[in-house]
Amino acid sequence: MIVLTFLAALVSGICASMGLGGGSILILFLTFFLGVDRIVAGGVNLLFFIPVALVSVFMNLKNKSYKIKEVLPYALSGMIFSIPGIWLAIYLKSDMVSTIFGIALLLMGIREGISVIRNKS
């Protein structure tokens, strides 16, 4: 199980650093394979995300992948809206949070699928 956990963390970190939803992979692994409560898995994901985000931001700034002025509004709004998100996660039951998360993943998957189909046409 340790090897599987390491591989899940590796894939999650790589995907997260590329902006491909590594946190979703980590949360799914923790909840489905290790039986971790959804709220706890979300907390682990946040702790996991901090170093990945810092390294990613540093590398992208170093490579001049984006300009700070372009990214700053998104970063600030993410920080501001994380506060009500934390409040909701604390006061909603774990099953409700899991359902909301599952619906969000499903909608993102549908959107991505439609995008792929449109780009092939």
VENMORA-V506832 format. One record per pair of residues at least 6 apart in sequence whose ideal C-beta (glycine too) atoms are under 7 Angstrom apart, sorted by the first residue. I is the first residue (numbers start at 1). GAP is how many residues later the second one is. D is the distance in whole Angstrom. If there is no record, write none. Layout:
i->[I/I]
gap->[GAP/GAP]
d->[D/D]
//
This chain:
i->[8/8/8/11/12/12/12/13/13/14/15/15/15/16/16/16/16/17/17/17/23/23/24/26/26/27/27/27/30/30/30/31/31/37/38/38/38/39/39/39/42/60/89]
gap->[17/18/21/14/10/13/14/9/39/8/6/7/10/6/7/33/36/35/38/39/22/26/81/19/22/14/15/18/6/11/14/7/10/57/56/59/60/50/55/58/47/6/8]
d->[7/7/4/6/4/5/4/6/5/7/6/4/6/3/6/6/5/6/7/5/5/6/6/5/6/5/6/5/4/4/6/6/5/6/5/5/5/6/5/7/6/6/6]
//
